[in-house]
């Protein structure tokens, strides 16, 4: 992370007469709630330091077109009095189906305030849950005579900051999160957002000071603050718009095609608005607040859900060496020649029988359980940019892809094929075919699907992150569970912890992943920021493991991966996911078989995770214990400045000895000048031993500790 200078903006905290106060179980976090002149207001402190200064809560409503001519448009913004305030506590420990830890504690104190709006005779509840690592609050709308159906014009939730914090942010957008992160003062967002925007132009730019959550910040007085949301269900995604004069963020919901922000029927509720805070950056990564604010698992049988380490026919197409489409004969496709009898193969179609068998053989040889194949199905010739409603049927293979034959071949090698459903954002078309597509998967032995939503949404005018689309994503997850299918959605809304409730949501993209290394690259600090931001709500299918970082050595692509080879190994530990891809080509891994050993060995499900070092934008070092074993793995990812670590192995079991393999950047390694220089060393270690390790510029290190 580049070093920043700036002045701390100091502001006095107004004194309010608080109606209610609720503290975290350890007493460090205090939430105060008050109705100030009829306006619901809250503030948050951590160890007596201001986190959120007094901030207003409320929603603007749209007048229904069916309302009588004399009816007035009334908002849920002011005119409130407190009619009830209930406090309670809760403490449980639950076990996720998969995760960073095998046990998660859910311990909070709660304040539920009932508010009455006298002018309309309406009631709402604002519920706060205060944990040791942060808070969550939401709006609840009980069923009542004067509030049944209503339309949200805007939610006006404020987060008033106490200074000009350093922020790690991406610009506000209703349709994509695929930006490289910018690190700056809050006051610099306005001037820098346009620069960030031109990197990935879109028509859904919200405002010059709009940012997306999860937003990570660092204050000048040593606090780490994160704003996000949890349990996004039947609601539009929240972005934040900054008043950079007052340093106040205000929520901005994603609109639908008509500009409305949400259609509601009581009883209903908003997602949780979350604020995490600590004076230790590692606590941001250890926090389970987002998961805890979601409902428990809704699936009675989870035995079919399992972590996946996979390879696939993908990277070579992203780089441009091969293609998804079987032919370039666009007119014949438009005329409906679905059997491709009169089409000429283009010779670069990657999803062909012999090529896929090569990936299956590689997976079987190296202990990878599945093989993703993209471009297997008809429709890729003119799938993008034409606003076609009927694009794919998700069951019709190209002539050179034998579904039954390849599944039989994979099964003989104890490997599965992973399905790919690119919807081209024709959402109505996907929903029409969804049962047929999932049944086809079951009939042919698939148990996991990577779905995609590239392009503008159909129906036209809807956004990727609006209420309608969020309901679609969840509909697919629930429908997939009926068929015992795990889902990894790309270009979908960023996760908000719903994987606790629906653990077949085994992965998401929803951020700028490895593919962008073929499109111009991401800054080296990108993967030191994502765990603080995007991964706050759930695991990411980042697709690490690129060994041939100079793409021009094997393709016509002139881009390059901004990472050392060893750092690519470390990402399997630092970028948590139960779904991990060995994304490079088999022949590239075979050239560096000694380094590839770490990818073969590293686990994808964990019983314990310990963040040893962390600083957003600079470095992350984490140790994880593989579930069901005594083996540990360590990973470090560093920014362009590199990092030196002194790791005391005091987390290892007493009395055990471990085969320790260290994958380190060589002394002359550098992500720009010498990315593939690495050194592998072996030693025996025990509890209390110390490892002194150094990450190169844009580098990292990876360590396997196998119990003897």
Residue pairs with C-beta under 8 A, 6 or more apart in sequence:
1 183
1 525
1 528
1 615
1 616
1 617
1 618
1 639
1 641
2 183
4 166
4 183
4 184
4 185
6 164
6 166
6 185
6 187
7 164
8 163
8 164
8 219
8 220
8 221
9 163
9 164
9 187
9 247
10 163
11 53
11 162
11 163
11 247
13 43
13 50
13 53
13 54
13 162
14 53
14 54
16 32
16 34
16 36
16 41
16 43
16 54
17 34
18 32
18 33
18 34
19 33
19 34
19 35
19 82
19 85
19 113
20 32
20 33
20 34
20 82
20 85
20 87
20 111
20 113
21 30
21 31
21 32
21 33
22 30
22 31
22 33
22 87
22 109
22 110
22 111
22 128
22 130
23 29
23 30
23 31
23 109
23 130
24 30
24 108
24 109
24 130
24 131
24 132
24 135
25 89
25 91
25 107
25 108
25 109
25 131
25 132
26 132
28 46
28 47
28 132
29 44
29 45
29 46
29 51
29 130
29 131
29 132
29 134
29 135
29 277
30 44
30 45
30 130
31 42
31 43
31 44
31 111
31 128
31 130
31 135
31 137
32 42
32 43
32 44
32 45
33 40
33 41
33 42
33 85
33 111
33 113
33 126
33 128
34 41
34 42
34 54
35 41
35 80
35 81
35 82
35 115
36 54
37 78
38 78
38 79
38 80
38 81
39 56
39 57
39 58
39 77
39 78
39 80
40 56
40 57
40 58
40 80
40 113
40 115
40 126
41 54
41 55
41 56
41 57
42 52
42 54
42 55
42 57
42 126
42 128
42 137
43 50
43 52
43 53
43 54
43 55
43 160
44 50
44 51
44 52
44 135
44 275
44 277
45 51
46 223
46 277
46 278
46 279
47 279
49 162
49 221
49 223
50 162
51 162
51 223
51 225
51 275
51 277
52 159
52 160
52 161
52 275
53 160
53 161
53 162
54 160
55 157
55 158
55 159
55 160
55 248
56 156
56 158
57 126
57 139
57 156
57 157
57 158
58 75
58 76
58 77
58 78
58 155
58 156
58 157
59 75
59 76
59 77
59 139
59 152
59 153
59 154
59 155
59 156
60 75
60 76
60 77
60 152
60 153
60 154
60 155
60 156
61 73
61 74
61 75
61 76
61 150
61 151
61 152
61 153
62 73
62 151
62 152
62 153
62 260
63 71
63 72
63 73
64 149
64 150
64 151
74 117
74 119
74 120
74 122
75 153
76 117
76 122
76 124
76 139
77 156
79 117
79 118
79 119
79 120
80 115
80 116
80 117
80 124
81 115
81 116
81 118
82 113
82 114
82 115
82 116
83 114
83 115
83 116
83 123
84 112
84 113
84 114
85 111
85 112
85 113
85 114
86 111
86 112
87 109
87 110
87 111
87 112
88 109
88 110
88 112
89 108
89 109
89 110
90 106
90 107
90 108
90 109
90 110
91 105
91 106
91 107
92 105
92 106
92 107
93 103
93 104
93 105
93 106
94 103
94 104
94 106
94 296
95 102
95 103
95 104
96 102
96 104
96 291
96 500
96 503
97 297
97 302
97 305
97 503
98 305
98 306
98 307
98 503
98 506
98 578
98 605
99 578
99 605
99 606
100 576
100 606
100 609
100 624
101 288
101 606
101 607
101 608
101 609
102 606
102 607
102 608
102 627
104 288
104 291
104 292
105 288
106 288
106 292
107 131
107 132
108 129
108 130
108 131
108 292
109 129
109 130
110 127
110 128
110 129
110 130
111 127
111 128
111 130
112 125
112 126
112 127
112 128
113 125
113 126
113 127
113 128
114 123
114 124
114 125
115 123
115 124
115 125
115 126
116 122
116 123
117 123
117 124
120 146
120 147
121 145
121 146
122 144
122 146
122 147
123 142
123 144
123 147
124 139
124 140
124 141
124 142
124 147
125 139
125 140
125 141
125 142
126 137
126 138
126 139
126 140
127 137
127 138
127 140
128 135
128 136
128 137
129 135
129 136
129 137
129 272
129 293
131 289
131 292
133 276
133 277
133 278
133 283
133 286
133 287
133 288
133 289
134 226
134 274
134 275
134 276
134 277
134 287
134 289
135 274
135 275
136 230
136 272
136 273
136 274
136 289
136 293
137 272
137 273
138 269
138 270
138 271
138 272
138 273
139 155
139 269
139 270
140 267
140 268
140 269
140 270
141 147
141 150
141 264
141 266
141 267
141 268
141 269
142 266
142 267
143 266
143 267
144 266
147 266
148 265
148 266
149 263
149 264
149 265
150 264
150 266
151 260
151 261
151 262
151 263
151 264
152 236
152 253
152 260
152 261
152 262
152 263
152 264
153 260
153 261
154 251
154 252
154 253
154 261
155 238
155 251
155 253
155 261
155 270
156 250
156 251
157 238
157 250
157 251
157 273
158 248
158 249
158 250
158 251
159 227
159 240
159 248
159 249
159 250
159 275
160 246
160 247
160 248
160 249
161 186
161 217
161 225
161 247
161 248
161 249
162 219
162 247
163 219
163 220
163 221
163 247
164 185
164 186
164 187
164 247
165 185
165 186
165 217
165 218
165 219
165 220
165 225
166 183
166 184
166 185
166 217
166 218
166 219
167 183
167 184
167 185
167 186
167 189
167 211
167 215
167 216
167 217
168 181
168 182
168 183
168 215
168 216
168 217
168 529
168 532
168 533
168 616
168 617
169 181
169 182
169 184
169 189
169 211
169 212
169 215
170 177
170 179
170 180
170 181
170 182
170 196
170 211
170 212
171 179
171 193
171 196
171 197
171 205
171 206
171 210
171 211
171 212
172 205
172 206
172 207
172 210
172 211
172 212
172 239
172 240
172 241
172 252
173 179
173 202
173 204
173 205
173 206
173 212
173 239
174 204
174 206
174 237
174 239
174 254
174 255
174 463
174 464
174 465
174 466
175 202
175 204
175 456
175 457
175 463
175 464
175 465
176 200
176 202
176 204
176 464
176 491
177 212
177 494
177 510
177 511
177 512
177 534
178 200
178 511
178 512
178 513
178 516
179 196
179 199
179 200
179 512
180 196
180 199
180 512
180 516
180 522
180 523
180 526
181 523
181 525
181 526
181 529
181 530
181 533
181 617
182 189
182 192
182 193
182 196
183 525
183 529
183 617
184 192
186 217
186 242
186 244
186 247
187 244
187 247
189 208
189 209
189 211
189 242
189 244
190 208
190 209
190 244
193 208
193 209
193 210
194 208
197 205
204 463
206 239
206 241
206 252
207 241
207 252
209 241
209 242
209 243
209 244
210 239
210 240
210 241
210 242
210 252
211 239
211 240
211 242
212 239
212 240
212 494
213 227
213 228
213 229
213 238
213 239
213 240
213 494
214 226
214 227
214 228
214 494
214 532
214 533
214 534
214 536
214 537
215 226
215 227
215 228
215 240
215 249
215 533
216 224
216 225
216 226
216 284
216 529
216 532
216 533
216 616
217 224
217 225
217 226
217 227
218 224
218 225
218 281
218 616
219 225
222 279
223 277
223 278
223 279
224 276
224 277
224 278
224 279
224 280
224 281
224 283
224 284
224 616
225 275
225 276
225 277
226 274
226 275
226 276
226 277
226 284
226 532
226 533
226 536
227 240
227 249
227 273
227 274
227 275
228 274
228 276
228 290
228 496
228 536
228 537
229 237
229 238
229 271
229 272
229 273
229 274
229 496
230 271
230 272
230 274
230 289
230 290
230 293
230 294
230 496
230 497
230 537
231 271
231 272
231 293
231 294
231 295
231 496
231 497
231 498
231 501
232 271
232 470
232 493
232 496
232 498
233 271
233 470
233 474
233 498
234 264
234 268
234 467
234 470
234 471
235 253
235 262
235 270
235 271
235 467
235 470
236 253
236 254
236 255
236 256
236 261
236 262
236 465
236 466
236 467
236 470
237 253
237 254
237 465
237 466
237 470
237 493
237 494
238 251
238 252
238 253
238 271
238 273
239 251
239 252
239 253
239 254
240 249
240 250
240 251
240 252
241 249
241 250
241 251
241 252
242 248
242 249
243 249
243 250
251 273
253 261
253 262
254 261
254 463
254 465
254 466
254 467
255 261
255 463
255 466
256 461
256 462
256 463
256 466
256 467
256 468
257 459
257 460
257 461
257 462
258 461
261 467
262 467
263 467
271 496
272 293
274 289
274 290
274 293
276 283
276 284
276 287
276 289
276 536
278 284
281 532
281 614
281 615
281 616
282 611
282 612
282 613
282 614
284 532
284 614
284 616
285 531
285 532
285 611
285 614
285 620
285 622
286 609
286 611
287 536
290 496
290 497
290 536
290 537
290 538
291 497
291 499
291 500
292 497
292 500
293 497
294 496
294 497
294 498
294 500
294 501
295 500
295 501
296 500
296 501
297 500
297 501
297 502
297 503
298 501
298 502
299 305
299 481
299 502
299 503
299 504
302 503
304 447
304 484
305 486
305 503
305 504
305 506
306 486
307 506
307 578
307 579
307 604
307 605
308 369
308 370
308 418
308 448
308 486
308 506
308 578
308 579
308 580
308 604
309 367
309 368
309 369
309 370
309 580
309 581
309 582
309 599
309 604
310 363
310 368
310 369
310 370
310 371
310 372
310 418
310 579
310 580
310 581
310 582
311 359
311 362
311 363
311 368
311 371
311 372
311 581
311 582
311 583
311 586
312 359
312 371
312 372
312 373
312 374
312 418
312 581
312 583
313 350
313 351
313 355
313 356
313 359
313 371
313 372
313 373
313 374
313 375
314 372
314 374
314 543
314 581
314 583
315 518
315 543
315 546
315 583
315 584
315 585
316 322
316 350
316 555
316 585
317 323
317 324
317 350
317 374
317 375
318 515
318 518
319 518
319 551
319 555
319 557
320 518
320 555
320 556
320 557
321 348
321 554
321 555
321 556
321 557
322 348
322 349
322 350
323 346
323 348
323 349
323 350
323 375
323 380
324 349
324 350
324 351
324 374
324 375
324 380
325 346
325 349
325 375
325 380
325 381
326 340
326 343
326 345
326 346
326 349
326 375
326 378
326 380
326 381
326 398
326 399
326 400
327 333
327 340
327 343
327 344
327 345
327 346
327 349
327 381
328 344
328 346
328 381
329 342
329 343
329 344
329 381
330 381
330 382
332 340
332 342
332 343
333 343
333 379
333 381
333 382
334 382
337 343
338 378
338 396
339 399
340 378
340 398
340 399
345 399
345 400
349 375
349 398
349 400
350 374
350 375
351 373
351 374
351 375
351 376
351 398
351 400
351 401
352 400
352 401
353 400
353 401
353 402
353 405
353 406
356 371
356 373
356 401
356 406
356 417
357 406
357 409
358 586
359 371
359 373
359 586
360 371
360 406
360 409
360 410
360 413
360 415
360 417
361 413
362 368
362 586
362 589
363 369
363 370
363 371
363 413
363 415
364 413
364 414
364 415
366 582
366 589
366 596
366 600
367 600
368 415
368 582
369 415
369 416
370 415
370 416
370 417
370 418
370 448
371 410
371 415
371 416
371 417
371 418
372 417
372 418
372 420
372 450
372 581
373 401
373 417
373 418
373 420
374 420
374 422
374 450
375 398
375 420
376 397
376 398
376 401
376 403
376 420
377 392
377 393
377 394
377 395
377 396
377 397
377 398
377 401
377 420
378 392
378 393
378 396
378 397
378 398
379 391
379 392
379 393
379 396
380 422
382 388
383 391
383 392
383 422
383 424
384 424
384 454
384 455
385 455
387 456
387 458
387 460
388 424
388 426
389 426
389 428
389 429
389 458
390 426
390 429
391 423
391 424
391 426
391 429
392 421
392 422
392 423
392 424
392 429
392 433
393 433
393 436
393 437
394 421
394 430
394 433
394 436
394 437
394 440
395 433
395 436
395 437
395 440
397 403
403 444
404 444
406 417
407 417
407 444
407 445
410 416
410 417
410 445
411 445
416 445
416 446
416 447
416 448
417 445
417 446
418 446
418 448
418 449
418 450
419 441
419 446
419 448
419 449
419 450
420 449
420 450
420 451
420 452
421 430
421 437
421 449
421 450
421 451
421 452
422 451
422 452
422 454
423 429
423 430
423 451
423 452
423 453
424 454
424 455
425 453
425 454
425 455
425 456
425 457
425 458
425 464
425 491
426 458
427 453
427 457
427 458
427 459
427 462
427 469
427 472
428 458
428 459
429 458
430 437
430 451
430 476
431 472
431 475
434 476
434 479
435 479
438 479
438 480
438 482
438 483
438 485
439 483
441 447
441 449
441 483
441 485
442 483
442 484
442 485
446 485
447 484
447 485
447 486
448 485
448 486
448 487
448 488
448 506
448 579
449 480
449 485
449 486
449 487
449 488
450 488
450 489
450 490
450 541
451 476
451 487
451 488
451 489
451 490
451 492
452 489
452 490
452 491
453 464
453 489
453 490
453 491
453 492
454 491
457 463
457 464
457 469
462 468
462 469
463 469
464 491
464 492
464 493
465 493
469 493
470 493
473 489
473 492
473 493
474 498
474 502
476 487
476 489
477 487
477 498
477 502
477 504
477 505
478 502
480 486
480 487
480 504
481 502
481 504
484 504
485 504
486 504
486 505
486 506
486 579
487 504
487 505
487 506
487 507
488 506
488 507
488 508
488 509
488 541
488 579
489 505
489 507
489 508
489 509
489 510
490 508
490 509
490 510
490 541
491 509
491 510
492 508
492 509
492 510
493 510
494 508
494 510
494 511
494 534
494 537
495 505
495 508
495 510
495 537
495 538
495 539
496 537
496 538
497 537
497 538
498 505
498 538
499 505
499 506
499 538
499 539
505 538
506 539
506 578
506 579
507 539
507 540
507 541
507 577
507 578
507 579
508 538
508 539
508 540
508 541
509 540
509 541
510 534
510 540
511 530
511 533
511 534
511 540
512 522
512 526
513 540
513 541
513 542
513 543
514 542
514 543
514 544
514 546
514 561
514 583
515 543
516 522
517 546
517 559
517 560
517 561
517 562
517 563
518 551
518 557
518 559
519 559
520 559
521 559
521 560
521 561
521 562
522 562
523 562
523 639
523 640
524 562
524 563
524 638
524 639
524 640
524 671
524 697
524 698
525 617
525 618
525 639
525 640
527 542
527 563
527 567
527 571
527 574
527 575
527 637
528 615
528 616
528 617
528 618
528 619
528 620
528 637
528 638
528 639
529 616
529 617
530 540
530 542
530 575
531 574
531 575
531 576
531 620
532 616
534 540
535 575
535 576
539 576
539 577
539 578
539 579
540 575
540 577
541 577
541 579
541 581
542 571
542 575
542 577
543 581
543 583
544 568
544 571
544 572
544 575
544 580
544 581
544 583
545 568
545 569
545 571
545 572
545 581
545 582
545 583
545 584
545 599
546 561
546 563
546 568
546 583
546 584
547 565
547 568
547 584
547 588
547 589
547 591
547 592
547 595
547 596
547 676
548 554
548 584
548 585
548 588
548 591
549 560
549 561
549 563
549 564
549 565
549 671
549 675
549 676
550 560
550 561
550 675
551 557
551 558
551 559
551 560
551 561
552 558
552 560
554 585
554 588
561 568
561 675
562 671
562 672
562 698
563 671
563 675
563 698
563 699
564 665
564 669
564 670
564 671
564 675
564 676
564 677
564 678
564 696
564 698
564 699
564 700
565 592
565 595
565 675
565 676
565 677
565 678
566 595
566 663
566 664
566 665
566 669
566 678
566 696
566 699
566 700
566 701
566 702
567 637
567 638
567 665
567 671
567 695
567 698
567 699
567 700
569 595
569 598
569 599
569 602
569 635
569 663
569 700
569 702
570 635
570 636
570 637
570 700
570 701
570 702
571 635
571 637
571 700
572 580
572 598
572 599
572 602
572 604
572 633
572 635
572 702
573 602
573 622
573 624
573 633
573 634
573 635
573 702
574 620
574 621
574 622
574 635
574 636
574 637
574 700
575 637
576 606
576 609
577 604
578 604
578 605
579 604
580 602
580 604
582 589
582 596
582 599
589 596
589 599
590 596
592 676
594 680
595 663
595 678
595 680
597 661
598 661
598 663
598 702
598 704
601 633
601 704
601 706
602 633
602 702
602 704
603 624
603 626
603 627
603 629
603 631
603 633
605 626
605 627
606 624
606 625
606 626
606 627
607 625
607 626
607 627
607 628
608 624
608 625
608 651
609 622
609 623
609 624
609 625
610 622
610 623
610 624
610 651
611 620
611 621
611 622
612 621
612 622
612 623
612 634
612 645
612 647
613 619
613 620
613 621
613 636
613 643
613 645
614 620
614 621
617 639
618 638
618 639
618 641
618 643
619 636
619 637
619 638
619 639
619 643
619 645
619 695
620 636
620 637
621 634
621 635
621 636
621 645
621 647
622 634
622 635
622 636
623 632
623 633
623 634
623 647
623 651
624 632
624 633
624 634
625 631
625 632
625 651
626 632
626 633
629 707
630 653
630 656
630 707
631 658
631 704
631 705
631 706
631 707
632 651
632 652
632 658
632 704
632 705
633 702
633 703
633 704
633 705
634 647
634 691
634 701
634 702
634 703
634 705
635 700
635 701
635 702
635 703
636 643
636 645
636 693
636 695
636 700
636 701
636 702
637 695
637 700
638 695
638 696
638 697
638 698
638 699
638 700
639 698
640 671
640 697
640 698
641 697
642 694
642 695
642 696
642 697
642 698
642 699
643 694
643 695
644 692
644 693
644 694
644 695
645 691
645 692
645 693
645 694
645 695
645 701
646 690
646 691
646 692
647 690
647 691
647 692
647 693
648 688
648 689
648 690
649 685
649 686
649 687
649 688
649 689
649 690
649 691
649 705
650 687
650 688
651 687
652 658
652 685
652 686
652 687
652 705
653 687
653 707
654 687
655 687
656 686
656 687
656 707
656 708
657 684
657 685
657 686
657 707
657 708
658 684
658 685
658 686
658 705
658 706
658 707
658 708
659 682
659 684
659 704
659 705
659 706
659 708
660 682
660 683
660 684
660 685
660 691
660 703
660 704
660 705
661 680
661 681
661 682
661 703
661 704
661 706
662 680
662 681
662 682
662 683
662 691
662 693
662 701
662 702
662 703
663 678
663 680
663 701
663 702
663 703
664 678
664 679
664 680
664 681
664 693
664 694
664 701
665 677
665 678
665 679
665 694
665 695
665 696
665 699
665 700
665 701
666 674
666 677
666 678
666 679
666 696
668 674
668 677
669 675
669 677
669 678
669 696
669 699
670 677
670 696
670 697
670 698
670 699
671 696
671 697
671 698
671 699
672 697
672 698
675 698
684 708
685 691
685 705
691 703
693 701
693 703
694 701
695 701
